[in-house]
Every structure is written in structure tokens, then in C-alpha cells.
Amino acid sequence: MAKLNVVIIKGSRSDKEFCRSLGAYLEDKGVHVIQRTASAHRTPCHLQKIIEEYNRSDDVSAFITVAGLSDALSGSVAANTTKPVYAFPPDLGKYGESKVFSSTKLPSGIRVVLIKEREEILQLLKETSKPVYSERELSERKMKIVETYLTDNQDKGLSSPLGLPLFKKGKVRDVYELGDKLLINSSDRISAFDVNSLTEIEGKGASLNLLSAWWFRRTKNIFPNHFIDTPDLTMMLAYRAKRIDIEWVVRSHLYGSMFRDYSKGERVLYGYKLRNGLHLAEELDEPMLTPTTKADVGHDVPIDRQKAVGIGLIKSYEWDALSEASFKLYEFYSKTAKQRRLLIPDFKIEFGRYKGEFIQIDEAPNHDSARIWVQELWKNNIGKRQEGWCLDKEFYRQFLLDSYIDPGNPPNPLPEIPAAVVAEIKKRLDGVYQVFVNNVSIERLDLKNLEEVEKLYLSRTNPESGRGG
């Protein structure tokens, strides 16, 4: 038998002689023994560190747990390792079947082998050539850890699932590592001009997360994506892909930065030639792909195939494949929106590489990642700004602009949002989810346009503004 290493973990000093004898027997049979002590009841954090230390070691073949009385040690070890766990209780003869039960009757997916004679350990070590759990099984089990942290933190009034390594902290979402997966937690933070507000919008994280999940479930057959599950209202479990640093933006209406360029006389934009006479918010003759760079710091800038290929972001044929995917997804998003009397005049999506294939990542069209307009209101107001009655974040951004916030040099953090504006943002956040997912009528949202809200806000903050002279 090849040289093997096992870790014997005893629950207390009273088991020391039993473990010394077991260790001497195994050493005599050619097994190297590492002796450690930790209690599942008294020192759970210490036990967790021991497990993590040896779980990463390819040289360690198994854990042997030695605990008297009620055996919480064996299950605690088995729940946190991919390696075999053998329970060898020193008091099996005394407690009999009750000991068997406490050592091995564990939650689903957690396996412990009960050892009655020390010779069984040698036989099991010979037979076991690989871990009894895959990393995927262990990762899935850790989701239960996440749920426990999340529930406890919600009890404390917190929203962040503590206890997991932070992969990335964004303006709105916090991303945590879970092996080959990521846990994405959408917070209630709201941002504009790359800066967060002092005010958080209650329920925002849940609305963003659940709407993205709803889209991902419905588009996976159009193009694969990273979505796995939603373990909580604000959380998404996703495959961990390597992001392609391009935002794929599809536009079907003349608006935003493209209208600003058009109004300066430019007619060839992103390789498309636009006709004269188009108005603000007017529908384009055909949808346009207008990609930008994806920057973690600073502003995104337009990018085309030639530049993207030239700087090594992507190959030419990959550009074609993701362009086609963007248009296919746009077609589905747009058709679904129109069935609900909405328009998606532009949206941005991202792609990544996962196991040699492209998948859609990040988020699907929602309040933060797409413009979302009401069809009837848009049709009656072509040529005008749409932020007043939109269902997306542009409502908030326009309020800031109307409040003389400089988008090029905004205060950090942004000031508190007035209650009247918060109320309308919440209507739009929950509303866009309800309209898409539950097909709720737009009228039931009882929206106020931005001008109405600003007048109400001004009248409350400056009573004199409503009086005649």
C-alpha cells in the first residue's frame, strides 16, 4: 500500500489515549497519522480551520473522527470536506445503536462511515482512491451555509451574506466566490453617474434579481447563460465565467448619446447610416448594435469589431457569434415587452467564456440595465424626453439633472432622495417586475410623471413656490 496520511480529530483530552493507540496501530501499518483536537460544540471555529487546512492537501486521504457521547464531530467534519470521514467512537460498546445513530444519521448528502474495528480503516483506505464528494457537491452544500448566514443577517437587519470570500463589490451588487460558481447579491443601493446615493430603495435588490432570473429562465434555449438558481430573493447563484470586456448594446430607438451625436449632424454611427429627419425617441429603421468597452473604473467608450479584435479582446468569428446572439436576445426581449404594452428601446448585456463556450452573464434587461418605456406614452410623445414616465433608472437620473447635479463631477455620495421621488422609483422597480412576470396592467401602477413629482417636491420644500404674486 502506498504511503497514506490521515488526520485523526479527537473531540477532547479524554480521548487522547484512545487516539494515541489508534495512531500507533496505523503508523505500524504504514499510514502516517496527524493528530489534532477540536470540539464541534466548544471550538467550532477552530474545527473549521483544521478541516480547511487539510481539505486542500492532496496528501491527506481521509479524516478519522473520535468523539464520545453525542457525536456532533463526525457530521461537522463531513459537511465541510470532499474527503472520506470515518467515525471511530471510543464508546460504541457502551452506547450501541444510539451511538450509531448520532454518528451516521446526518442530513441528506452528508456521509460518514462508522468504524467498529480499527482494521476496517486500513481496508477502507486501500479501497478509497478518490474523494467521496466532488467539489460541485461541496459547493452546493455550501449554499446551505449561505442561506444560514443570510437569514441570520436579515434577523440583524443586514443584507450582505457574510462569511464568504468577496469576489467583487459593485455599486449595486456584491459578488461572492463559491468554488466554480458565484453568488451575486443585489442590494438596495441605487447609483447614478457611477456614484451611489445616500438613500437606499427598499426592495430594489429583489426586483432586479428576480426579473433577471425570470428572463434567464426564458432565454436559456435562445442562448445559454450563467443562471443556476435564486437561493434568496436578492441572490443569484451563477456559473463563474471569464468575462469578455465588452458591453453589447442593442438600440431600436434614437435616444441618449446616439441622439446627441445625431443632433450634431453625424449620420454614420457605429457603422450604420441613419436617414435625415429623425426625432428624439423615434424608432430606427432597424435595430443597431452599438457595443462599448466594459471598464471596472471610468467610463465605457464605443468599440467596433476591428478595434476589439486588434487589442485581443475577441476573435473576428467570436464577434460575429456574439453579435448574432445579441440580436436574437433583443428580438425575444422586444417581443415580450410589446405583449405587455412596453418598449425596450435599448439594453446592454454581457457575455463570458465558460468551459470553452460562450454564455450570457451579468444581468438581463431590468430597471438598471435597460430603458423601458410605456408604448402609448412613447407614441404620443415622440420628439420629447421619455424619462418622465419611463419604468427604468433614467427617471432618477433625470431628477438629478433637473436638480443641477453635474454628471461629470457628481457629489459622492449623491444626496438623499426626497420621499416623493423614492415612492415613484419604488413603483417603477416593483412595477416593471409585476408587468413582465405577472402581466399586471400598467394602469395599476398608478405612476406619476417626473414633472408632477418635482412640482410636489418643490411645493413641500418651498411653500411660497405655490402662491401667486
Secondary structure, DSSP 4 states (H G I P E B T S, - for coil): ---EEEEEEESSGGGHHHHHHHHHHHHHTTEEEEEEE--TTT-HHHHHHHHHHHHT-TTEEEEEEE--SS--HHHHHHTT-SS-EEE--TTHHHHTHHHHHHHH--STT---EE-SSTHHHHHHHHH--S-SS-HHHHHHHHHHHHHHHHHHHHHTT--S-TTS-EEEE-SSEEEEEETTEEEEEE-SEEEETTEEEEEE-TTHHHHHHHHHHHHHHHHTTTS-BSEEEEEETTEEEEE--EE-SEEEEEEEE--HHHHHHHHTT--EETTEEPPTT--TTPEEEEEEE--EE--SSS---B--HHHHHHTTSS-HHHHHHHHHHHHHHHHHHHHHHHHTTEEEEEEEEEEEEETTEEEEES--SSTTTEEEEEHHHHHTTTTS--TTT-SSTHHHHHHHHHTT--TTS--SSBPPPPHHHHHHHHHHHHHHHHHHHH---GGGG----HHHHHHHHHHHH-GGGGS--
